[in-house]
Amino acid sequence: MANQERLKPQKEKAKEDRSKVDDLQGSPMSVGNLEELIDESHAIVSSSMGPEYYVGMLSFIDKDQLEPGCAILMHNKVGLGYAAEN
């Protein structure tokens, strides 16, 4: 029972993240650049259009893959993940 209670917040967070991803699917995306990581859930990004934005990052993004200058996938100024180089 205690284990179920401990896992409940994780399951709710996963469900919330999945809902966010579902909302984003089919929406226009753009590629931007990561300028600076502020903390575990925020960053400063820039788009090809010029200005920099302070954005939230979704919790499932692998922060170990991010470094300043890397290309990232964005939706409406929300950092979604890194764009792997081919």
Biopython code that builds the backbone (N, CA, C, O; Angstrom):
import numpy as np
from Bio.PDB.StructureBuilder import StructureBuilder

atoms = [
    (1, "MET", "N", (0.821, -1.193, 0.000)),
    (1, "MET", "CA", (0.000, 0.000, 0.000)),
    (1, "MET", "C", (0.861, 1.251, 0.000)),
    (1, "MET", "O", (0.575, 2.199, -0.732)),
    (2, "ALA", "N", (1.917, 1.268, 0.815)),
    (2, "ALA", "CA", (2.799, 2.436, 0.876)),
    (2, "ALA", "C", (3.481, 2.667, -0.467)),
    (2, "ALA", "O", (3.688, 3.808, -0.878)),
    (3, "ASN", "N", (3.828, 1.578, -1.148)),
    (3, "ASN", "CA", (4.466, 1.694, -2.453)),
    (3, "ASN", "C", (3.519, 2.326, -3.467)),
    (3, "ASN", "O", (3.949, 3.129, -4.294)),
    (4, "GLN", "N", (2.238, 1.973, -3.411)),
    (4, "GLN", "CA", (1.249, 2.556, -4.313)),
    (4, "GLN", "C", (1.109, 4.051, -4.068)),
    (4, "GLN", "O", (0.993, 4.827, -5.017)),
    (5, "GLU", "N", (1.119, 4.457, -2.816)),
    (5, "GLU", "CA", (1.013, 5.879, -2.481)),
    (5, "GLU", "C", (2.233, 6.647, -2.981)),
    (5, "GLU", "O", (2.116, 7.788, -3.428)),
    (6, "ARG", "N", (3.395, 6.017, -2.904)),
    (6, "ARG", "CA", (4.623, 6.670, -3.355)),
    (6, "ARG", "C", (4.627, 6.828, -4.876)),
    (6, "ARG", "O", (5.112, 7.836, -5.390)),
    (7, "LEU", "N", (4.098, 5.851, -5.592)),
    (7, "LEU", "CA", (4.087, 5.887, -7.049)),
    (7, "LEU", "C", (2.974, 6.758, -7.616)),
    (7, "LEU", "O", (3.042, 7.158, -8.778)),
    (8, "LYS", "N", (1.963, 7.056, -6.830)),
    (8, "LYS", "CA", (0.823, 7.821, -7.324)),
    (8, "LYS", "C", (1.229, 9.173, -7.908)),
    (8, "LYS", "O", (0.788, 9.498, -9.011)),
    (9, "PRO", "N", (2.056, 9.987, -7.217)),
    (9, "PRO", "CA", (2.451, 11.273, -7.811)),
    (9, "PRO", "C", (3.225, 11.100, -9.119)),
    (9, "PRO", "O", (3.085, 11.913, -10.033)),
    (10, "GLN", "N", (4.045, 10.041, -9.214)),
    (10, "GLN", "CA", (4.795, 9.797, -10.444)),
    (10, "GLN", "C", (3.853, 9.458, -11.590)),
    (10, "GLN", "O", (4.045, 9.922, -12.714)),
    (11, "LYS", "N", (2.844, 8.657, -11.312)),
    (11, "LYS", "CA", (1.883, 8.291, -12.349)),
    (11, "LYS", "C", (1.087, 9.508, -12.797)),
    (11, "LYS", "O", (0.828, 9.679, -13.988)),
    (12, "GLU", "N", (0.700, 10.352, -11.849)),
    (12, "GLU", "CA", (-0.046, 11.563, -12.196)),
    (12, "GLU", "C", (0.812, 12.506, -13.026)),
    (12, "GLU", "O", (0.317, 13.121, -13.971)),
    (13, "LYS", "N", (2.092, 12.628, -12.684)),
    (13, "LYS", "CA", (3.008, 13.486, -13.438)),
    (13, "LYS", "C", (3.193, 12.941, -14.845)),
    (13, "LYS", "O", (3.203, 13.705, -15.811)),
    (14, "ALA", "N", (3.339, 11.624, -14.970)),
    (14, "ALA", "CA", (3.493, 11.004, -16.287)),
    (14, "ALA", "C", (2.239, 11.227, -17.130)),
    (14, "ALA", "O", (2.332, 11.494, -18.328)),
    (15, "LYS", "N", (1.076, 11.118, -16.509)),
    (15, "LYS", "CA", (-0.181, 11.342, -17.224)),
    (15, "LYS", "C", (-0.281, 12.797, -17.684)),
    (15, "LYS", "O", (-0.724, 13.073, -18.799)),
    (16, "GLU", "N", (0.130, 13.718, -16.825)),
    (16, "GLU", "CA", (0.108, 15.148, -17.170)),
    (16, "GLU", "C", (1.068, 15.432, -18.327)),
    (16, "GLU", "O", (0.723, 16.163, -19.255)),
    (17, "ASP", "N", (2.274, 14.853, -18.273)),
    (17, "ASP", "CA", (3.245, 15.041, -19.350)),
    (17, "ASP", "C", (2.716, 14.468, -20.657)),
    (17, "ASP", "O", (2.862, 15.088, -21.710)),
    (18, "ARG", "N", (2.107, 13.301, -20.597)),
    (18, "ARG", "CA", (1.560, 12.674, -21.803)),
    (18, "ARG", "C", (0.463, 13.545, -22.400)),
    (18, "ARG", "O", (0.360, 13.672, -23.620)),
    (19, "SER", "N", (-0.350, 14.141, -21.546)),
    (19, "SER", "CA", (-1.407, 15.035, -22.007)),
    (19, "SER", "C", (-0.818, 16.246, -22.727)),
    (19, "SER", "O", (-1.344, 16.680, -23.752)),
    (20, "LYS", "N", (0.275, 16.789, -22.188)),
    (20, "LYS", "CA", (0.936, 17.927, -22.836)),
    (20, "LYS", "C", (1.467, 17.538, -24.210)),
    (20, "LYS", "O", (1.333, 18.296, -25.171)),
    (21, "VAL", "N", (2.070, 16.355, -24.302)),
    (21, "VAL", "CA", (2.595, 15.889, -25.581)),
    (21, "VAL", "C", (1.458, 15.702, -26.574)),
    (21, "VAL", "O", (1.582, 16.101, -27.732)),
    (22, "ASP", "N", (0.364, 15.109, -26.147)),
    (22, "ASP", "CA", (-0.786, 14.912, -27.026)),
    (22, "ASP", "C", (-1.317, 16.245, -27.540)),
    (22, "ASP", "O", (-1.703, 16.351, -28.704)),
    (23, "ASP", "N", (-1.339, 17.258, -26.682)),
    (23, "ASP", "CA", (-1.802, 18.585, -27.087)),
    (23, "ASP", "C", (-0.885, 19.196, -28.142)),
    (23, "ASP", "O", (-1.342, 19.933, -29.017)),
    (24, "LEU", "N", (0.403, 18.890, -28.059)),
    (24, "LEU", "CA", (1.377, 19.479, -28.974)),
    (24, "LEU", "C", (1.438, 18.780, -30.325)),
    (24, "LEU", "O", (1.840, 19.389, -31.317)),
    (25, "GLN", "N", (1.048, 17.520, -30.377)),
    (25, "GLN", "CA", (1.134, 16.774, -31.626)),
    (25, "GLN", "C", (0.265, 17.431, -32.684)),
    (25, "GLN", "O", (-0.873, 17.819, -32.419)),
    (26, "GLY", "N", (0.805, 17.549, -33.863)),
    (26, "GLY", "CA", (0.074, 18.149, -34.962)),
    (26, "GLY", "C", (0.182, 19.659, -34.998)),
    (26, "GLY", "O", (-0.326, 20.290, -35.925)),
    (27, "SER", "N", (0.825, 20.247, -34.019)),
    (27, "SER", "CA", (0.994, 21.696, -33.983)),
    (27, "SER", "C", (2.310, 22.076, -34.649)),
    (27, "SER", "O", (3.248, 21.280, -34.679)),
    (28, "PRO", "N", (2.377, 23.290, -35.182)),
    (28, "PRO", "CA", (3.632, 23.724, -35.809)),
    (28, "PRO", "C", (4.782, 23.744, -34.802)),
    (28, "PRO", "O", (4.620, 24.186, -33.664)),
    (29, "MET", "N", (5.923, 23.268, -35.232)),
    (29, "MET", "CA", (7.124, 23.247, -34.405)),
    (29, "MET", "C", (8.192, 24.073, -35.106)),
    (29, "MET", "O", (8.119, 24.307, -36.313)),
    (30, "SER", "N", (9.170, 24.506, -34.350)),
    (30, "SER", "CA", (10.302, 25.216, -34.939)),
    (30, "SER", "C", (11.574, 24.766, -34.245)),
    (30, "SER", "O", (11.543, 24.212, -33.147)),
    (31, "VAL", "N", (12.684, 25.014, -34.904)),
    (31, "VAL", "CA", (13.985, 24.692, -34.329)),
    (31, "VAL", "C", (14.603, 25.985, -33.838)),
    (31, "VAL", "O", (14.631, 26.987, -34.553)),
    (32, "GLY", "N", (15.095, 25.952, -32.621)),
    (32, "GLY", "CA", (15.753, 27.112, -32.034)),
    (32, "GLY", "C", (17.084, 26.699, -31.444)),
    (32, "GLY", "O", (17.537, 25.570, -31.628)),
    (33, "ASN", "N", (17.700, 27.614, -30.740)),
    (33, "ASN", "CA", (18.984, 27.343, -30.090)),
    (33, "ASN", "C", (18.863, 27.550, -28.599)),
    (33, "ASN", "O", (18.216, 28.489, -28.136)),
    (34, "LEU", "N", (19.491, 26.667, -27.856)),
    (34, "LEU", "CA", (19.550, 26.819, -26.408)),
    (34, "LEU", "C", (20.650, 27.819, -26.090)),
    (34, "LEU", "O", (21.812, 27.603, -26.435)),
    (35, "GLU", "N", (20.289, 28.900, -25.438)),
    (35, "GLU", "CA", (21.269, 29.920, -25.068)),
    (35, "GLU", "C", (21.844, 29.652, -23.683)),
    (35, "GLU", "O", (23.053, 29.748, -23.473)),
    (36, "GLU", "N", (20.953, 29.310, -22.726)),
    (36, "GLU", "CA", (21.410, 29.112, -21.348)),
    (36, "GLU", "C", (20.400, 28.278, -20.572)),
    (36, "GLU", "O", (19.194, 28.493, -20.688)),
    (37, "LEU", "N", (20.891, 27.327, -19.780)),
    (37, "LEU", "CA", (20.039, 26.581, -18.856)),
    (37, "LEU", "C", (19.964, 27.377, -17.563)),
    (37, "LEU", "O", (20.993, 27.696, -16.968)),
    (38, "ILE", "N", (18.759, 27.699, -17.127)),
    (38, "ILE", "CA", (18.575, 28.471, -15.905)),
    (38, "ILE", "C", (18.500, 27.542, -14.697)),
    (38, "ILE", "O", (19.225, 27.732, -13.720)),
    (39, "ASP", "N", (17.627, 26.541, -14.763)),
    (39, "ASP", "CA", (17.496, 25.535, -13.719)),
    (39, "ASP", "C", (16.967, 24.265, -14.368)),
    (39, "ASP", "O", (16.982, 24.147, -15.593)),
    (40, "GLU", "N", (16.500, 23.317, -13.571)),
    (40, "GLU", "CA", (16.036, 22.032, -14.097)),
    (40, "GLU", "C", (14.810, 22.146, -14.997)),
    (40, "GLU", "O", (14.534, 21.228, -15.770)),
    (41, "SER", "N", (14.075, 23.239, -14.917)),
    (41, "SER", "CA", (12.845, 23.330, -15.699)),
    (41, "SER", "C", (12.711, 24.615, -16.511)),
    (41, "SER", "O", (11.642, 24.876, -17.063)),
    (42, "HIS", "N", (13.767, 25.424, -16.598)),
    (42, "HIS", "CA", (13.698, 26.674, -17.355)),
    (42, "HIS", "C", (14.991, 26.919, -18.125)),
    (42, "HIS", "O", (16.070, 26.500, -17.709)),
    (43, "ALA", "N", (14.858, 27.603, -19.249)),
    (43, "ALA", "CA", (16.019, 27.920, -20.076)),
    (43, "ALA", "C", (15.755, 29.207, -20.844)),
    (43, "ALA", "O", (14.626, 29.691, -20.919)),
    (44, "ILE", "N", (16.817, 29.741, -21.407)),
    (44, "ILE", "CA", (16.695, 30.856, -22.338)),
    (44, "ILE", "C", (17.019, 30.292, -23.710)),
    (44, "ILE", "O", (18.065, 29.674, -23.909)),
    (45, "VAL", "N", (16.107, 30.511, -24.660)),
    (45, "VAL", "CA", (16.262, 29.996, -26.013)),
    (45, "VAL", "C", (16.127, 31.142, -27.001)),
    (45, "VAL", "O", (15.571, 32.193, -26.684)),
    (46, "SER", "N", (16.642, 30.924, -28.194)),
    (46, "SER", "CA", (16.475, 31.915, -29.255)),
    (46, "SER", "C", (15.930, 31.212, -30.483)),
    (46, "SER", "O", (16.158, 30.022, -30.698)),
    (47, "SER", "N", (15.214, 31.970, -31.275)),
    (47, "SER", "CA", (14.691, 31.443, -32.527)),
    (47, "SER", "C", (15.435, 32.109, -33.671)),
    (47, "SER", "O", (16.200, 33.051, -33.461)),
    (48, "SER", "N", (15.209, 31.624, -34.865)),
    (48, "SER", "CA", (15.859, 32.226, -36.025)),
    (48, "SER", "C", (15.325, 33.630, -36.291)),
    (48, "SER", "O", (15.942, 34.407, -37.019)),
    (49, "MET", "N", (14.189, 33.947, -35.706)),
    (49, "MET", "CA", (13.587, 35.268, -35.882)),
    (49, "MET", "C", (14.278, 36.334, -35.043)),
    (49, "MET", "O", (14.032, 37.524, -35.236)),
    (50, "GLY", "N", (15.146, 35.924, -34.108)),
    (50, "GLY", "CA", (15.927, 36.909, -33.389)),
    (50, "GLY", "C", (15.829, 36.941, -31.889)),
    (50, "GLY", "O", (16.826, 36.665, -31.222)),
    (51, "PRO", "N", (14.676, 37.264, -31.312)),
    (51, "PRO", "CA", (14.641, 37.499, -29.862)),
    (51, "PRO", "C", (14.886, 36.230, -29.044)),
    (51, "PRO", "O", (14.700, 35.110, -29.519)),
    (52, "GLU", "N", (15.309, 36.448, -27.804)),
    (52, "GLU", "CA", (15.492, 35.349, -26.857)),
    (52, "GLU", "C", (14.271, 35.271, -25.951)),
    (52, "GLU", "O", (13.620, 36.279, -25.678)),
    (53, "TYR", "N", (13.968, 34.060, -25.489)),
    (53, "TYR", "CA", (12.799, 33.830, -24.645)),
    (53, "TYR", "C", (13.190, 33.012, -23.423)),
    (53, "TYR", "O", (14.026, 32.112, -23.507)),
    (54, "TYR", "N", (12.587, 33.328, -22.301)),
    (54, "TYR", "CA", (12.694, 32.530, -21.076)),
    (54, "TYR", "C", (11.548, 31.538, -21.147)),
    (54, "TYR", "O", (10.385, 31.941, -21.164)),
    (55, "VAL", "N", (11.855, 30.245, -21.187)),
    (55, "VAL", "CA", (10.820, 29.230, -21.391)),
    (55, "VAL", "C", (10.894, 28.132, -20.346)),
    (55, "VAL", "O", (11.935, 27.906, -19.730)),
    (56, "GLY", "N", (9.782, 27.463, -20.160)),
    (56, "GLY", "CA", (9.734, 26.260, -19.343)),
    (56, "GLY", "C", (10.051, 25.057, -20.218)),
    (56, "GLY", "O", (9.765, 25.056, -21.416)),
    (57, "MET", "N", (10.642, 24.035, -19.612)),
    (57, "MET", "CA", (10.944, 22.804, -20.334)),
    (57, "MET", "C", (10.109, 21.678, -19.747)),
    (57, "MET", "O", (9.922, 21.596, -18.533)),
    (58, "LEU", "N", (9.616, 20.822, -20.607)),
    (58, "LEU", "CA", (8.838, 19.686, -20.134)),
    (58, "LEU", "C", (9.730, 18.749, -19.329)),
    (58, "LEU", "O", (10.923, 18.626, -19.604)),
    (59, "SER", "N", (9.152, 18.100, -18.348)),
    (59, "SER", "CA", (9.931, 17.323, -17.379)),
    (59, "SER", "C", (10.617, 16.095, -17.975)),
    (59, "SER", "O", (11.595, 15.612, -17.406)),
    (60, "PHE", "N", (10.136, 15.582, -19.095)),
    (60, "PHE", "CA", (10.729, 14.366, -19.643)),
    (60, "PHE", "C", (11.942, 14.629, -20.536)),
    (60, "PHE", "O", (12.522, 13.685, -21.072)),
    (61, "ILE", "N", (12.330, 15.884, -20.705)),
    (61, "ILE", "CA", (13.503, 16.205, -21.515)),
    (61, "ILE", "C", (14.759, 15.715, -20.801)),
    (61, "ILE", "O", (14.925, 15.941, -19.602)),
    (62, "ASP", "N", (15.632, 15.050, -21.531)),
    (62, "ASP", "CA", (16.897, 14.567, -20.969)),
    (62, "ASP", "C", (17.863, 15.742, -20.874)),
    (62, "ASP", "O", (18.484, 16.120, -21.867)),
    (63, "LYS", "N", (17.988, 16.312, -19.698)),
    (63, "LYS", "CA", (18.809, 17.513, -19.480)),
    (63, "LYS", "C", (20.292, 17.248, -19.744)),
    (63, "LYS", "O", (21.043, 18.180, -20.028)),
    (64, "ASP", "N", (20.723, 15.975, -19.652)),
    (64, "ASP", "CA", (22.124, 15.633, -19.906)),
    (64, "ASP", "C", (22.505, 15.848, -21.373)),
    (64, "ASP", "O", (23.684, 16.005, -21.689)),
    (65, "GLN", "N", (21.521, 15.857, -22.262)),
    (65, "GLN", "CA", (21.779, 16.042, -23.689)),
    (65, "GLN", "C", (21.844, 17.519, -24.081)),
    (65, "GLN", "O", (22.229, 17.846, -25.204)),
    (66, "LEU", "N", (21.472, 18.404, -23.170)),
    (66, "LEU", "CA", (21.407, 19.830, -23.481)),
    (66, "LEU", "C", (22.688, 20.552, -23.090)),
    (66, "LEU", "O", (23.257, 20.313, -22.024)),
    (67, "GLU", "N", (23.121, 21.427, -23.962)),
    (67, "GLU", "CA", (24.251, 22.300, -23.657)),
    (67, "GLU", "C", (24.061, 23.582, -24.466)),
    (67, "GLU", "O", (23.455, 23.549, -25.538)),
    (68, "PRO", "N", (24.563, 24.693, -23.973)),
    (68, "PRO", "CA", (24.394, 25.955, -24.700)),
    (68, "PRO", "C", (24.869, 25.836, -26.148)),
    (68, "PRO", "O", (25.933, 25.284, -26.429)),
    (69, "GLY", "N", (24.060, 26.364, -27.047)),
    (69, "GLY", "CA", (24.382, 26.329, -28.470)),
    (69, "GLY", "C", (23.758, 25.177, -29.224)),
    (69, "GLY", "O", (23.786, 25.169, -30.455)),
    (70, "CYS", "N", (23.187, 24.188, -28.520)),
    (70, "CYS", "CA", (22.599, 23.049, -29.225)),
    (70, "CYS", "C", (21.245, 23.440, -29.818)),
    (70, "CYS", "O", (20.566, 24.342, -29.327)),
    (71, "ALA", "N", (20.879, 22.742, -30.878)),
    (71, "ALA", "CA", (19.586, 22.958, -31.519)),
    (71, "ALA", "C", (18.510, 22.257, -30.703)),
    (71, "ALA", "O", (18.700, 21.132, -30.240)),
    (72, "ILE", "N", (17.378, 22.934, -30.533)),
    (72, "ILE", "CA", (16.262, 22.351, -29.784)),
    (72, "ILE", "C", (14.976, 22.494, -30.575)),
    (72, "ILE", "O", (14.847, 23.375, -31.425)),
    (73, "LEU", "N", (14.040, 21.627, -30.289)),
    (73, "LEU", "CA", (12.717, 21.679, -30.888)),
    (73, "LEU", "C", (11.827, 22.509, -29.986)),
    (73, "LEU", "O", (11.780, 22.279, -28.778)),
    (74, "MET", "N", (11.114, 23.480, -30.563)),
    (74, "MET", "CA", (10.271, 24.371, -29.766)),
    (74, "MET", "C", (8.847, 24.385, -30.303)),
    (74, "MET", "O", (8.607, 24.189, -31.495)),
    (75, "HIS", "N", (7.932, 24.616, -29.411)),
    (75, "HIS", "CA", (6.533, 24.834, -29.753)),
    (75, "HIS", "C", (6.062, 26.031, -28.964)),
    (75, "HIS", "O", (6.017, 25.991, -27.735)),
    (76, "ASN", "N", (5.712, 27.087, -29.654)),
    (76, "ASN", "CA", (5.179, 28.275, -28.983)),
    (76, "ASN", "C", (6.075, 28.735, -27.841)),
    (76, "ASN", "O", (5.588, 29.075, -26.763)),
    (77, "LYS", "N", (7.347, 28.745, -28.071)),
    (77, "LYS", "CA", (8.351, 29.203, -27.106)),
    (77, "LYS", "C", (8.480, 28.286, -25.894)),
    (77, "LYS", "O", (8.882, 28.731, -24.820)),
    (78, "VAL", "N", (8.144, 27.016, -26.059)),
    (78, "VAL", "CA", (8.364, 26.017, -25.010)),
    (78, "VAL", "C", (9.427, 25.064, -25.518)),
    (78, "VAL", "O", (9.263, 24.465, -26.581)),
    (79, "GLY", "N", (10.509, 24.915, -24.782)),
    (79, "GLY", "CA", (11.565, 23.995, -25.193)),
    (79, "GLY", "C", (11.087, 22.563, -25.060)),
    (79, "GLY", "O", (10.660, 22.150, -23.982)),
    (80, "LEU", "N", (11.153, 21.805, -26.135)),
    (80, "LEU", "CA", (10.644, 20.440, -26.102)),
    (80, "LEU", "C", (11.739, 19.395, -26.029)),
    (80, "LEU", "O", (11.552, 18.356, -25.395)),
    (81, "GLY", "N", (12.845, 19.634, -26.644)),
    (81, "GLY", "CA", (13.906, 18.643, -26.624)),
    (81, "GLY", "C", (15.015, 19.036, -27.563)),
    (81, "GLY", "O", (14.905, 20.004, -28.314)),
    (82, "TYR", "N", (16.083, 18.273, -27.510)),
    (82, "TYR", "CA", (17.219, 18.597, -28.356)),
    (82, "TYR", "C", (17.021, 17.990, -29.733)),
    (82, "TYR", "O", (16.384, 16.946, -29.873)),
    (83, "ALA", "N", (17.562, 18.638, -30.740)),
    (83, "ALA", "CA", (17.507, 18.132, -32.106)),
    (83, "ALA", "C", (18.842, 17.468, -32.404)),
    (83, "ALA", "O", (19.867, 18.143, -32.502)),
    (84, "ALA", "N", (18.833, 16.163, -32.547)),
    (84, "ALA", "CA", (20.071, 15.412, -32.781)),
    (84, "ALA", "C", (20.653, 15.775, -34.135)),
    (84, "ALA", "O", (19.930, 15.972, -35.112)),
    (85, "GLU", "N", (21.981, 15.860, -34.172)),
    (85, "GLU", "CA", (22.657, 16.151, -35.429)),
    (85, "GLU", "C", (22.724, 14.886, -36.258)),
    (85, "GLU", "O", (22.929, 13.794, -35.728)),
    (86, "ASN", "N", (22.552, 15.039, -37.564)),
    (86, "ASN", "CA", (22.629, 13.880, -38.469)),
    (86, "ASN", "C", (24.020, 13.703, -38.965)),
    (86, "ASN", "O", (24.287, 12.782, -39.737)),
]
sb = StructureBuilder()
sb.init_structure("model")
sb.init_model(0)
sb.init_chain("A")
sb.init_seg("    ")
for serial, (resi, resn, name, xyz) in enumerate(atoms, 1):
    if name == "N":
        sb.init_residue(resn, " ", resi, " ")
    sb.init_atom(name, np.array(xyz, "f"), 0.0, 1.0, " ", f" {name:<3s}", serial, name[0])
structure = sb.get_structure()
